[in-house]
Amino acid sequence: MRNLLALAAFCVITFATVGYFQGWYSLKANISTDGNRNLNIDFNTKKITSDIGKGTEFVQEKIKTIEENEKKNVKAPEESGSAPKR
């Protein structure tokens, strides 16, 4: 249970750090005239959606190239008559 809590905390901290540097959200602190402090968090959902889409496409392309390379590596030895390399 403690490990799951640590994993959840790690994910939240990672999202917060990466999101801040990627411009997914911005923080604004204001002090009103009567002394009250306000903290505003503005999420840029268009940028988040765009970045997630780009990341998904990147991963899919990498998986496709790995699969193509695996197919080439398997087919090449069959044509030459030797055993597959390991």
Buried (B, 14 or more C-beta within 10 A) or exposed (E): EEEEEEEEEEEEEEEEEEBEEEEBBEEEEEEEEEEEEEEEEEEBEEBBEEBEEEEEEEEEEEEEEEEEEEEEEEEEEEEEEEEEEE
